[in-house]
């Protein structure tokens, strides 16, 4: 993996840590929920899309942490497919966090707005990875 992809991957990881969430009467980055996940036993962990914003935070943080770990592993192992899967998992986590946006939930709108840098960087990384994967397949298929 060249430095351009590594730098972009690191930027995606960092920007995903700073997606802001509103919890209670405060705002904080989602990385706090990822770190405090084992201690946040008062809220039930539920993966239902019918949950409200507050009940979706822990599940979204867990899904996002899984995607971040996959992306970190893919960076060091240089697996394009693993990186693509990691990006999909992270997008699913963001979708899970903001699924109430069309119901007029202002906290979902706030989280989606703060996730804009992550979305831009991750879409850029996704397009680079797909392009690199397709070029690699094209090189392998051409006859000698």
Helices and strands as residue ranges (DSSP letters): H 3-17, E 20-23, E 26-29, H 30-35, G 37-39, H 53-77, H 80-97, G 101-103, H 106-114, H 116-141
